[in-house]
Amino acid sequence: MHEDVKTTIYSVDDVLEKYSEEESFEIDDLFVEIDEDSVLVATGPEIQIPELELACREGYMLTRYEDGEMVPDWSLSVFYNMDDTAENYVYYEQDGILVSLHNFLMFTKNISLSDFECIVKFDI
C-alpha cells in the first residue's frame, strides 16, 4: 500500500454515506473517450469490492451537441477490474453506485447484492 493513500474498509451499504462525510480530498478526474461524441468522466474515490475483484467510481458523460460543444449530459457509475483503471471499464450505467452494482451483478454474473466488504480509496 502506498503511503499517500488513505484506505478504509466499509460494508457496501455504508460506502456512499462515508463518501459524503469526507470533507477534504482531491481526486483527479479520469477522461475516457467512448466515441467522437461521448466522453466518460470518472470522478470521486475508487470503491473496491475485493470479493468480486471489482472497482467502481461515480462520474458523468460528456456529450457533443450540434454546435460541437462537449457538455455534461448524465451522471453514471463505472465498473472495472480492481487491478485496472476506469479507462478499461467493464460496465457503466446511468444510475448510482448501489443500483448500478446490483444491476451489474444480476445481469452479468447472476449474483444478488449482499453484504460485500468495500474498500474506499482517497488519494491524498
N, CA, C and O atoms as CSV, one atom per row, in Angstrom:
chain,resi,resn,atom,element,x,y,z
A,1,MET,N,N,0.846,-1.175,0.000
A,1,MET,CA,C,0.000,0.000,0.000
A,1,MET,C,C,0.890,1.236,0.000
A,1,MET,O,O,1.835,1.324,0.784
A,2,HIS,N,N,0.593,2.177,-0.866
A,2,HIS,CA,C,1.355,3.425,-0.927
A,2,HIS,C,C,1.044,4.276,0.290
A,2,HIS,O,O,-0.087,4.288,0.775
A,3,GLU,N,N,2.051,4.988,0.782
A,3,GLU,CA,C,1.830,5.800,1.962
A,3,GLU,C,C,0.984,7.029,1.678
A,3,GLU,O,O,0.513,7.667,2.620
A,4,ASP,N,N,0.772,7.388,0.411
A,4,ASP,CA,C,-0.042,8.547,0.079
A,4,ASP,C,C,-1.508,8.181,-0.147
A,4,ASP,O,O,-2.276,9.006,-0.641
A,5,VAL,N,N,-1.912,6.953,0.208
A,5,VAL,CA,C,-3.292,6.513,0.031
A,5,VAL,C,C,-3.895,6.197,1.388
A,5,VAL,O,O,-3.327,5.430,2.166
A,6,LYS,N,N,-5.047,6.788,1.669
A,6,LYS,CA,C,-5.784,6.509,2.887
A,6,LYS,C,C,-6.834,5.458,2.535
A,6,LYS,O,O,-7.694,5.715,1.693
A,7,THR,N,N,-6.782,4.275,3.161
A,7,THR,CA,C,-7.700,3.187,2.851
A,7,THR,C,C,-8.517,2.839,4.084
A,7,THR,O,O,-7.970,2.658,5.171
A,8,THR,N,N,-9.834,2.746,3.908
A,8,THR,CA,C,-10.742,2.376,4.975
A,8,THR,C,C,-11.706,1.331,4.435
A,8,THR,O,O,-12.109,1.414,3.275
A,9,ILE,N,N,-12.085,0.347,5.251
A,9,ILE,CA,C,-12.982,-0.717,4.807
A,9,ILE,C,C,-14.383,-0.480,5.376
A,9,ILE,O,O,-14.544,-0.200,6.564
A,10,TYR,N,N,-15.407,-0.598,4.494
A,10,TYR,CA,C,-16.804,-0.415,4.863
A,10,TYR,C,C,-17.654,-1.496,4.206
A,10,TYR,O,O,-17.213,-2.148,3.260
A,11,SER,N,N,-18.863,-1.683,4.706
A,11,SER,CA,C,-19.817,-2.535,4.010
A,11,SER,C,C,-20.355,-1.753,2.817
A,11,SER,O,O,-20.256,-0.526,2.778
A,12,VAL,N,N,-20.919,-2.458,1.852
A,12,VAL,CA,C,-21.464,-1.795,0.665
A,12,VAL,C,C,-22.494,-0.752,1.067
A,12,VAL,O,O,-22.522,0.338,0.496
A,13,ASP,N,N,-23.343,-1.069,2.046
A,13,ASP,CA,C,-24.399,-0.142,2.457
A,13,ASP,C,C,-23.860,1.160,3.036
A,13,ASP,O,O,-24.532,2.190,2.974
A,14,ASP,N,N,-22.648,1.123,3.602
A,14,ASP,CA,C,-22.080,2.314,4.231
A,14,ASP,C,C,-21.191,3.149,3.310
A,14,ASP,O,O,-20.776,4.249,3.674
A,15,VAL,N,N,-20.902,2.631,2.128
A,15,VAL,CA,C,-19.935,3.298,1.256
A,15,VAL,C,C,-20.369,4.710,0.894
A,15,VAL,O,O,-19.600,5.653,1.080
A,16,LEU,N,N,-21.565,4.876,0.387
A,16,LEU,CA,C,-21.994,6.203,-0.054
A,16,LEU,C,C,-22.128,7.166,1.110
A,16,LEU,O,O,-21.831,8.352,0.965
A,17,GLU,N,N,-22.568,6.681,2.263
A,17,GLU,CA,C,-22.649,7.542,3.433
A,17,GLU,C,C,-21.263,8.043,3.831
A,17,GLU,O,O,-21.088,9.231,4.102
A,18,LYS,N,N,-20.277,7.145,3.869
A,18,LYS,CA,C,-18.919,7.540,4.234
A,18,LYS,C,C,-18.331,8.495,3.203
A,18,LYS,O,O,-17.653,9.459,3.559
A,19,TYR,N,N,-18.592,8.228,1.931
A,19,TYR,CA,C,-18.103,9.101,0.854
A,19,TYR,C,C,-18.611,10.521,1.050
A,19,TYR,O,O,-17.862,11.479,0.861
A,20,SER,N,N,-19.886,10.668,1.429
A,20,SER,CA,C,-20.455,12.005,1.608
A,20,SER,C,C,-19.892,12.709,2.838
A,20,SER,O,O,-19.974,13.934,2.931
A,21,GLU,N,N,-19.310,11.946,3.806
A,21,GLU,CA,C,-18.744,12.540,5.017
A,21,GLU,C,C,-17.342,13.100,4.801
A,21,GLU,O,O,-16.912,13.978,5.548
A,22,GLU,N,N,-16.618,12.607,3.790
A,22,GLU,CA,C,-15.252,13.070,3.553
A,22,GLU,C,C,-15.303,14.532,3.117
A,22,GLU,O,O,-16.015,14.884,2.176
A,23,GLU,N,N,-14.551,15.367,3.802
A,23,GLU,CA,C,-14.622,16.793,3.545
A,23,GLU,C,C,-13.517,17.309,2.649
A,23,GLU,O,O,-13.783,18.102,1.746
A,24,SER,N,N,-12.305,16.890,2.869
A,24,SER,CA,C,-11.211,17.487,2.116
A,24,SER,C,C,-10.346,16.416,1.467
A,24,SER,O,O,-9.486,15.814,2.111
A,25,PHE,N,N,-10.581,16.196,0.215
A,25,PHE,CA,C,-9.726,15.325,-0.566
A,25,PHE,C,C,-9.795,15.781,-2.007
A,25,PHE,O,O,-10.799,16.338,-2.451
A,26,GLU,N,N,-8.733,15.541,-2.718
A,26,GLU,CA,C,-8.684,15.943,-4.118
A,26,GLU,C,C,-8.338,14.717,-4.947
A,26,GLU,O,O,-7.306,14.079,-4.741
A,27,ILE,N,N,-9.211,14.403,-5.879
A,27,ILE,CA,C,-9.022,13.232,-6.723
A,27,ILE,C,C,-9.096,13.688,-8.171
A,27,ILE,O,O,-10.025,14.395,-8.563
A,28,ASP,N,N,-8.110,13.280,-8.961
A,28,ASP,CA,C,-8.106,13.655,-10.361
A,28,ASP,C,C,-9.215,12.955,-11.110
A,28,ASP,O,O,-9.460,11.765,-10.910
A,29,ASP,N,N,-9.892,13.705,-11.982
A,29,ASP,CA,C,-10.882,13.104,-12.868
A,29,ASP,C,C,-10.162,12.310,-13.946
A,29,ASP,O,O,-9.051,12.656,-14.347
A,30,LEU,N,N,-10.797,11.248,-14.408
A,30,LEU,CA,C,-10.257,10.418,-15.477
A,30,LEU,C,C,-11.188,10.528,-16.672
A,30,LEU,O,O,-12.387,10.277,-16.550
A,31,PHE,N,N,-10.646,10.904,-17.830
A,31,PHE,CA,C,-11.443,11.093,-19.039
A,31,PHE,C,C,-11.229,9.908,-19.974
A,31,PHE,O,O,-10.097,9.579,-20.329
A,32,VAL,N,N,-12.351,9.259,-20.376
A,32,VAL,CA,C,-12.294,8.080,-21.238
A,32,VAL,C,C,-13.162,8.342,-22.460
A,32,VAL,O,O,-14.379,8.480,-22.345
A,33,GLU,N,N,-12.533,8.411,-23.634
A,33,GLU,CA,C,-13.297,8.646,-24.859
A,33,GLU,C,C,-14.068,7.384,-25.244
A,33,GLU,O,O,-13.473,6.331,-25.472
A,34,ILE,N,N,-15.391,7.499,-25.314
A,34,ILE,CA,C,-16.250,6.387,-25.707
A,34,ILE,C,C,-16.357,6.356,-27.232
A,34,ILE,O,O,-16.202,5.304,-27.854
A,35,ASP,N,N,-16.618,7.493,-27.812
A,35,ASP,CA,C,-16.619,7.684,-29.261
A,35,ASP,C,C,-16.400,9.172,-29.512
A,35,ASP,O,O,-16.163,9.926,-28.569
A,36,GLU,N,N,-16.474,9.603,-30.760
A,36,GLU,CA,C,-16.140,11.008,-31.055
A,36,GLU,C,C,-17.125,11.999,-30.447
A,36,GLU,O,O,-16.824,13.190,-30.363
A,37,ASP,N,N,-18.289,11.533,-30.024
A,37,ASP,CA,C,-19.299,12.420,-29.444
A,37,ASP,C,C,-19.561,12.191,-27.964
A,37,ASP,O,O,-20.429,12.847,-27.389
A,38,SER,N,N,-18.831,11.275,-27.332
A,38,SER,CA,C,-19.082,10.952,-25.925
A,38,SER,C,C,-17.776,10.701,-25.183
A,38,SER,O,O,-16.895,9.991,-25.668
A,39,VAL,N,N,-17.667,11.295,-23.999
A,39,VAL,CA,C,-16.512,11.091,-23.127
A,39,VAL,C,C,-17.019,10.777,-21.722
A,39,VAL,O,O,-17.763,11.562,-21.134
A,40,LEU,N,N,-16.613,9.627,-21.189
A,40,LEU,CA,C,-16.940,9.242,-19.822
A,40,LEU,C,C,-15.929,9.915,-18.905
A,40,LEU,O,O,-14.725,9.845,-19.150
A,41,VAL,N,N,-16.412,10.569,-17.847
A,41,VAL,CA,C,-15.539,11.227,-16.882
A,41,VAL,C,C,-15.745,10.550,-15.526
A,41,VAL,O,O,-16.814,10.670,-14.929
A,42,ALA,N,N,-14.723,9.841,-15.040
A,42,ALA,CA,C,-14.783,9.189,-13.731
A,42,ALA,C,C,-14.279,10.180,-12.690
A,42,ALA,O,O,-13.191,10.737,-12.833
A,43,THR,N,N,-15.068,10.400,-11.647
A,43,THR,CA,C,-14.733,11.357,-10.592
A,43,THR,C,C,-14.821,10.662,-9.241
A,43,THR,O,O,-15.308,9.535,-9.149
A,44,GLY,N,N,-14.359,11.322,-8.209
A,44,GLY,CA,C,-14.502,10.785,-6.864
A,44,GLY,C,C,-13.576,9.622,-6.583
A,44,GLY,O,O,-12.762,9.242,-7.424
A,45,PRO,N,N,-13.709,9.054,-5.383
A,45,PRO,CA,C,-12.820,7.978,-4.965
A,45,PRO,C,C,-13.140,6.669,-5.668
A,45,PRO,O,O,-14.254,6.460,-6.149
A,46,GLU,N,N,-12.149,5.797,-5.720
A,46,GLU,CA,C,-12.350,4.447,-6.229
A,46,GLU,C,C,-12.888,3.596,-5.085
A,46,GLU,O,O,-12.345,3.610,-3.981
A,47,ILE,N,N,-13.951,2.860,-5.355
A,47,ILE,CA,C,-14.523,1.949,-4.371
A,47,ILE,C,C,-14.211,0.537,-4.830
A,47,ILE,O,O,-14.568,0.154,-5.944
A,48,GLN,N,N,-13.546,-0.244,-3.982
A,48,GLN,CA,C,-13.146,-1.607,-4.343
A,48,GLN,C,C,-13.993,-2.627,-3.598
A,48,GLN,O,O,-14.317,-2.445,-2.425
A,49,ILE,N,N,-14.348,-3.703,-4.294
A,49,ILE,CA,C,-15.081,-4.819,-3.708
A,49,ILE,C,C,-14.212,-6.058,-3.913
A,49,ILE,O,O,-14.321,-6.727,-4.941
A,50,PRO,N,N,-13.345,-6.369,-2.938
A,50,PRO,CA,C,-12.361,-7.444,-3.106
A,50,PRO,C,C,-12.956,-8.804,-3.464
A,50,PRO,O,O,-12.385,-9.529,-4.278
A,51,GLU,N,N,-14.102,-9.160,-2.863
A,51,GLU,CA,C,-14.694,-10.469,-3.154
A,51,GLU,C,C,-15.028,-10.653,-4.624
A,51,GLU,O,O,-15.066,-11.779,-5.121
A,52,LEU,N,N,-15.269,-9.549,-5.320
A,52,LEU,CA,C,-15.624,-9.601,-6.746
A,52,LEU,C,C,-14.475,-9.154,-7.643
A,52,LEU,O,O,-14.597,-9.176,-8.868
A,53,GLU,N,N,-13.339,-8.741,-7.026
A,53,GLU,CA,C,-12.212,-8.173,-7.767
A,53,GLU,C,C,-12.687,-7.045,-8.674
A,53,GLU,O,O,-12.270,-6.933,-9.827
A,54,LEU,N,N,-13.567,-6.214,-8.127
A,54,LEU,CA,C,-14.234,-5.169,-8.873
A,54,LEU,C,C,-13.996,-3.820,-8.208
A,54,LEU,O,O,-13.930,-3.730,-6.983
A,55,ALA,N,N,-13.868,-2.786,-9.009
A,55,ALA,CA,C,-13.748,-1.422,-8.507
A,55,ALA,C,C,-14.743,-0.544,-9.262
A,55,ALA,O,O,-15.153,-0.875,-10.375
A,56,CYS,N,N,-15.129,0.577,-8.649
A,56,CYS,CA,C,-16.056,1.476,-9.328
A,56,CYS,C,C,-15.810,2.915,-8.898
A,56,CYS,O,O,-15.226,3.186,-7.849
A,57,ARG,N,N,-16.272,3.816,-9.736
A,57,ARG,CA,C,-16.234,5.241,-9.450
A,57,ARG,C,C,-17.510,5.864,-10.000
A,57,ARG,O,O,-18.101,5.354,-10.951
A,58,GLU,N,N,-17.922,6.956,-9.401
A,58,GLU,CA,C,-19.015,7.725,-9.959
A,58,GLU,C,C,-18.451,8.644,-11.032
A,58,GLU,O,O,-17.237,8.825,-11.127
A,59,GLY,N,N,-19.328,9.219,-11.833
A,59,GLY,CA,C,-18.876,10.138,-12.851
A,59,GLY,C,C,-20.031,10.691,-13.657
A,59,GLY,O,O,-21.173,10.711,-13.199
A,60,TYR,N,N,-19.720,11.140,-14.860
A,60,TYR,CA,C,-20.742,11.677,-15.755
A,60,TYR,C,C,-20.287,11.502,-17.191
A,60,TYR,O,O,-19.113,11.250,-17.460
A,61,MET,N,N,-21.231,11.639,-18.108
A,61,MET,CA,C,-20.940,11.527,-19.527
A,61,MET,C,C,-20.979,12.914,-20.156
A,61,MET,O,O,-21.943,13.661,-19.992
A,62,LEU,N,N,-19.913,13.243,-20.879
A,62,LEU,CA,C,-19.892,14.453,-21.691
A,62,LEU,C,C,-20.405,14.078,-23.079
A,62,LEU,O,O,-19.998,13.060,-23.639
A,63,THR,N,N,-21.297,14.898,-23.632
A,63,THR,CA,C,-21.867,14.630,-24.948
A,63,THR,C,C,-21.662,15.846,-25.839
A,63,THR,O,O,-21.833,16.986,-25.408
A,64,ARG,N,N,-21.292,15.583,-27.088
A,64,ARG,CA,C,-21.102,16.664,-28.054
A,64,ARG,C,C,-22.451,17.017,-28.664
A,64,ARG,O,O,-23.159,16.153,-29.182
A,65,TYR,N,N,-22.791,18.292,-28.595
A,65,TYR,CA,C,-24.032,18.762,-29.192
A,65,TYR,C,C,-23.776,19.265,-30.612
A,65,TYR,O,O,-22.629,19.315,-31.057
A,66,GLU,N,N,-24.833,19.635,-31.316
A,66,GLU,CA,C,-24.735,20.039,-32.721
A,66,GLU,C,C,-23.755,21.183,-32.948
A,66,GLU,O,O,-23.133,21.279,-34.006
A,67,ASP,N,N,-23.623,22.049,-31.948
A,67,ASP,CA,C,-22.694,23.178,-32.094
A,67,ASP,C,C,-21.239,22.765,-31.843
A,67,ASP,O,O,-20.338,23.597,-31.947
A,68,GLY,N,N,-21.002,21.487,-31.511
A,68,GLY,CA,C,-19.656,20.980,-31.295
A,68,GLY,C,C,-19.179,21.039,-29.860
A,68,GLY,O,O,-18.130,20.486,-29.530
A,69,GLU,N,N,-19.938,21.704,-29.003
A,69,GLU,CA,C,-19.533,21.842,-27.608
A,69,GLU,C,C,-19.790,20.540,-26.842
A,69,GLU,O,O,-20.837,19.911,-26.996
A,70,MET,N,N,-18.808,20.147,-26.008
A,70,MET,CA,C,-18.955,18.982,-25.133
A,70,MET,C,C,-19.504,19.473,-23.792
A,70,MET,O,O,-18.894,20.322,-23.142
A,71,VAL,N,N,-20.653,18.939,-23.382
A,71,VAL,CA,C,-21.277,19.372,-22.134
A,71,VAL,C,C,-21.688,18.147,-21.310
A,71,VAL,O,O,-21.994,17.098,-21.876
A,72,PRO,N,N,-21.695,18.276,-19.959
A,72,PRO,CA,C,-22.161,17.168,-19.118
A,72,PRO,C,C,-23.610,16.838,-19.469
A,72,PRO,O,O,-24.448,17.730,-19.598
A,73,ASP,N,N,-23.892,15.537,-19.622
A,73,ASP,CA,C,-25.217,15.134,-20.054
A,73,ASP,C,C,-25.938,14.309,-18.990
A,73,ASP,O,O,-27.105,14.576,-18.704
A,74,TRP,N,N,-25.272,13.312,-18.395
A,74,TRP,CA,C,-25.921,12.487,-17.383
A,74,TRP,C,C,-24.877,11.867,-16.463
A,74,TRP,O,O,-23.738,11.625,-16.864
A,75,SER,N,N,-25.290,11.615,-15.217
A,75,SER,CA,C,-24.382,11.003,-14.246
A,75,SER,C,C,-24.372,9.495,-14.438
A,75,SER,O,O,-25.295,8.922,-15.018
A,76,LEU,N,N,-23.301,8.855,-13.936
A,76,LEU,CA,C,-23.156,7.417,-14.140
A,76,LEU,C,C,-22.278,6.815,-13.066
A,76,LEU,O,O,-21.640,7.519,-12.283
A,77,SER,N,N,-22.263,5.493,-13.049
A,77,SER,CA,C,-21.316,4.708,-12.261
A,77,SER,C,C,-20.563,3.829,-13.239
A,77,SER,O,O,-21.162,3.253,-14.147
A,78,VAL,N,N,-19.246,3.720,-13.062
A,78,VAL,CA,C,-18.417,2.916,-13.959
A,78,VAL,C,C,-17.711,1.831,-13.146
A,78,VAL,O,O,-17.209,2.087,-12.051
A,79,PHE,N,N,-17.681,0.616,-13.695
A,79,PHE,CA,C,-17.091,-0.543,-13.027
A,79,PHE,C,C,-15.936,-1.089,-13.858
A,79,PHE,O,O,-15.977,-1.077,-15.088
A,80,TYR,N,N,-14.904,-1.568,-13.162
A,80,TYR,CA,C,-13.723,-2.108,-13.824
A,80,TYR,C,C,-13.023,-3.063,-12.865
A,80,TYR,O,O,-13.300,-3.059,-11.666
A,81,ASN,N,N,-12.122,-3.877,-13.391
A,81,ASN,CA,C,-11.377,-4.823,-12.561
A,81,ASN,C,C,-10.478,-4.066,-11.593
A,81,ASN,O,O,-9.911,-3.033,-11.950
A,82,MET,N,N,-10.344,-4.575,-10.366
A,82,MET,CA,C,-9.559,-3.885,-9.332
A,82,MET,C,C,-8.121,-3.625,-9.750
A,82,MET,O,O,-7.544,-2.613,-9.350
A,83,ASP,N,N,-7.533,-4.504,-10.537
A,83,ASP,CA,C,-6.135,-4.330,-10.924
A,83,ASP,C,C,-5.993,-3.490,-12.190
A,83,ASP,O,O,-4.935,-3.484,-12.819
A,84,ASP,N,N,-7.049,-2.789,-12.560
A,84,ASP,CA,C,-7.059,-1.983,-13.776
A,84,ASP,C,C,-7.516,-0.567,-13.430
A,84,ASP,O,O,-7.555,-0.204,-12.254
A,85,THR,N,N,-7.859,0.232,-14.432
A,85,THR,CA,C,-8.392,1.568,-14.205
A,85,THR,C,C,-9.711,1.718,-14.950
A,85,THR,O,O,-10.077,0.869,-15.764
A,86,ALA,N,N,-10.415,2.800,-14.665
A,86,ALA,CA,C,-11.709,3.050,-15.307
A,86,ALA,C,C,-11.577,3.193,-16.819
A,86,ALA,O,O,-12.566,3.058,-17.540
A,87,GLU,N,N,-10.364,3.465,-17.309
A,87,GLU,CA,C,-10.168,3.538,-18.762
A,87,GLU,C,C,-10.530,2.222,-19.435
A,87,GLU,O,O,-10.958,2.211,-20.589
A,88,ASN,N,N,-10.364,1.126,-18.731
A,88,ASN,CA,C,-10.677,-0.207,-19.257
A,88,ASN,C,C,-11.912,-0.758,-18.552
A,88,ASN,O,O,-11.897,-1.867,-18.019
A,89,TYR,N,N,-12.977,0.031,-18.560
A,89,TYR,CA,C,-14.196,-0.336,-17.859
A,89,TYR,C,C,-14.812,-1.617,-18.415
A,89,TYR,O,O,-14.624,-1.959,-19.582
A,90,VAL,N,N,-15.552,-2.318,-17.552
A,90,VAL,CA,C,-16.297,-3.500,-17.983
A,90,VAL,C,C,-17.795,-3.193,-18.052
A,90,VAL,O,O,-18.555,-3.933,-18.677
A,91,TYR,N,N,-18.218,-2.099,-17.408
A,91,TYR,CA,C,-19.645,-1.776,-17.372
A,91,TYR,C,C,-19.816,-0.348,-16.884
A,91,TYR,O,O,-19.104,0.086,-15.979
A,92,TYR,N,N,-20.746,0.384,-17.470
A,92,TYR,CA,C,-21.171,1.654,-16.893
A,92,TYR,C,C,-22.659,1.794,-17.089
A,92,TYR,O,O,-23.239,1.229,-18.016
A,93,GLU,N,N,-23.276,2.563,-16.191
A,93,GLU,CA,C,-24.728,2.688,-16.195
A,93,GLU,C,C,-25.118,4.057,-15.661
A,93,GLU,O,O,-24.426,4.633,-14.822
A,94,GLN,N,N,-26.227,4.563,-16.155
A,94,GLN,CA,C,-26.740,5.852,-15.726
A,94,GLN,C,C,-27.562,5.676,-14.455
A,94,GLN,O,O,-28.792,5.710,-14.484
A,95,ASP,N,N,-26.866,5.487,-13.347
A,95,ASP,CA,C,-27.515,5.339,-12.054
A,95,ASP,C,C,-26.467,5.461,-10.963
A,95,ASP,O,O,-25.277,5.573,-11.258
A,96,GLY,N,N,-26.893,5.442,-9.712
A,96,GLY,CA,C,-25.975,5.491,-8.580
A,96,GLY,C,C,-25.215,4.181,-8.432
A,96,GLY,O,O,-25.530,3.188,-9.087
A,97,ILE,N,N,-24.212,4.195,-7.563
A,97,ILE,CA,C,-23.333,3.034,-7.423
A,97,ILE,C,C,-24.077,1.788,-6.959
A,97,ILE,O,O,-23.895,0.718,-7.540
A,98,LEU,N,N,-24.912,1.899,-5.926
A,98,LEU,CA,C,-25.566,0.699,-5.412
A,98,LEU,C,C,-26.544,0.098,-6.414
A,98,LEU,O,O,-26.565,-1.121,-6.587
A,99,VAL,N,N,-27.347,0.912,-7.073
A,99,VAL,CA,C,-28.282,0.395,-8.079
A,99,VAL,C,C,-27.510,-0.189,-9.254
A,99,VAL,O,O,-27.850,-1.265,-9.746
A,100,SER,N,N,-26.485,0.505,-9.702
A,100,SER,CA,C,-25.676,0.010,-10.824
A,100,SER,C,C,-24.962,-1.281,-10.459
A,100,SER,O,O,-24.878,-2.197,-11.277
A,101,LEU,N,N,-24.444,-1.360,-9.229
A,101,LEU,CA,C,-23.777,-2.581,-8.788
A,101,LEU,C,C,-24.761,-3.749,-8.775
A,101,LEU,O,O,-24.435,-4.845,-9.232
A,102,HIS,N,N,-25.949,-3.517,-8.257
A,102,HIS,CA,C,-26.979,-4.559,-8.259
A,102,HIS,C,C,-27.257,-5.026,-9.690
A,102,HIS,O,O,-27.271,-6.228,-9.955
A,103,ASN,N,N,-27.474,-4.098,-10.603
A,103,ASN,CA,C,-27.772,-4.454,-11.994
A,103,ASN,C,C,-26.610,-5.190,-12.647
A,103,ASN,O,O,-26.813,-6.177,-13.355
A,104,PHE,N,N,-25.387,-4.708,-12.409
A,104,PHE,CA,C,-24.207,-5.360,-12.972
A,104,PHE,C,C,-24.108,-6.809,-12.496
A,104,PHE,O,O,-23.876,-7.718,-13.293
A,105,LEU,N,N,-24.285,-7.014,-11.190
A,105,LEU,CA,C,-24.172,-8.362,-10.641
A,105,LEU,C,C,-25.289,-9.279,-11.130
A,105,LEU,O,O,-25.049,-10.445,-11.442
A,106,MET,N,N,-26.494,-8.755,-11.193
A,106,MET,CA,C,-27.627,-9.588,-11.630
A,106,MET,C,C,-27.528,-9.957,-13.107
A,106,MET,O,O,-27.799,-11.097,-13.483
A,107,PHE,N,N,-27.145,-9.007,-13.937
A,107,PHE,CA,C,-27.209,-9.236,-15.386
A,107,PHE,C,C,-25.924,-9.782,-15.989
A,107,PHE,O,O,-25.954,-10.331,-17.091
A,108,THR,N,N,-24.804,-9.646,-15.302
A,108,THR,CA,C,-23.560,-10.161,-15.871
A,108,THR,C,C,-23.012,-11.373,-15.124
A,108,THR,O,O,-22.333,-12.214,-15.712
A,109,LYS,N,N,-23.308,-11.462,-13.827
A,109,LYS,CA,C,-22.738,-12.546,-13.029
A,109,LYS,C,C,-23.804,-13.397,-12.343
A,109,LYS,O,O,-23.487,-14.404,-11.709
A,110,ASN,N,N,-25.070,-12.990,-12.471
A,110,ASN,CA,C,-26.186,-13.700,-11.854
A,110,ASN,C,C,-25.989,-13.865,-10.343
A,110,ASN,O,O,-26.233,-14.935,-9.786
A,111,ILE,N,N,-25.540,-12.779,-9.691
A,111,ILE,CA,C,-25.301,-12.746,-8.251
A,111,ILE,C,C,-26.174,-11.649,-7.657
A,111,ILE,O,O,-26.301,-10.575,-8.246
A,112,SER,N,N,-26.774,-11.901,-6.507
A,112,SER,CA,C,-27.544,-10.871,-5.810
A,112,SER,C,C,-26.612,-10.009,-4.970
A,112,SER,O,O,-25.605,-10.497,-4.458
A,113,LEU,N,N,-26.938,-8.755,-4.831
A,113,LEU,CA,C,-26.164,-7.849,-3.992
A,113,LEU,C,C,-26.375,-8.231,-2.535
A,113,LEU,O,O,-27.510,-8.318,-2.066
A,114,SER,N,N,-25.296,-8.455,-1.833
A,114,SER,CA,C,-25.368,-8.785,-0.403
A,114,SER,C,C,-24.315,-7.975,0.329
A,114,SER,O,O,-23.828,-6.980,-0.207
A,115,ASP,N,N,-23.959,-8.363,1.509
A,115,ASP,CA,C,-23.026,-7.590,2.325
A,115,ASP,C,C,-21.580,-7.869,1.954
A,115,ASP,O,O,-20.854,-8.526,2.700
A,116,PHE,N,N,-21.172,-7.374,0.809
A,116,PHE,CA,C,-19.770,-7.454,0.422
A,116,PHE,C,C,-19.011,-6.370,1.158
A,116,PHE,O,O,-19.564,-5.306,1.435
A,117,GLU,N,N,-17.739,-6.626,1.482
A,117,GLU,CA,C,-16.900,-5.568,2.019
A,117,GLU,C,C,-16.436,-4.688,0.875
A,117,GLU,O,O,-16.226,-5.164,-0.240
A,118,CYS,N,N,-16.278,-3.414,1.151
A,118,CYS,CA,C,-15.764,-2.466,0.156
A,118,CYS,C,C,-14.574,-1.746,0.747
A,118,CYS,O,O,-14.478,-1.571,1.962
A,119,ILE,N,N,-13.673,-1.332,-0.114
A,119,ILE,CA,C,-12.553,-0.505,0.284
A,119,ILE,C,C,-12.683,0.803,-0.474
A,119,ILE,O,O,-12.740,0.811,-1.704
A,120,VAL,N,N,-12.728,1.904,0.253
A,120,VAL,CA,C,-12.824,3.217,-0.360
A,120,VAL,C,C,-11.454,3.857,-0.323
A,120,VAL,O,O,-10.883,4.038,0.753
A,121,LYS,N,N,-10.906,4.210,-1.508
A,121,LYS,CA,C,-9.568,4.786,-1.584
A,121,LYS,C,C,-9.662,6.274,-1.880
A,121,LYS,O,O,-10.230,6.678,-2.895
A,122,PHE,N,N,-9.105,7.084,-0.991
A,122,PHE,CA,C,-8.987,8.516,-1.203
A,122,PHE,C,C,-7.507,8.825,-1.329
A,122,PHE,O,O,-6.772,8.717,-0.348
A,123,ASP,N,N,-7.051,9.211,-2.521
A,123,ASP,CA,C,-5.663,9.601,-2.693
A,123,ASP,C,C,-5.495,10.983,-2.084
A,123,ASP,O,O,-6.221,11.917,-2.426
A,124,ILE,N,N,-4.527,11.106,-1.174
A,124,ILE,CA,C,-4.309,12.396,-0.520
A,124,ILE,C,C,-2.897,12.878,-0.761
A,124,ILE,O,O,-2.522,13.951,-0.288
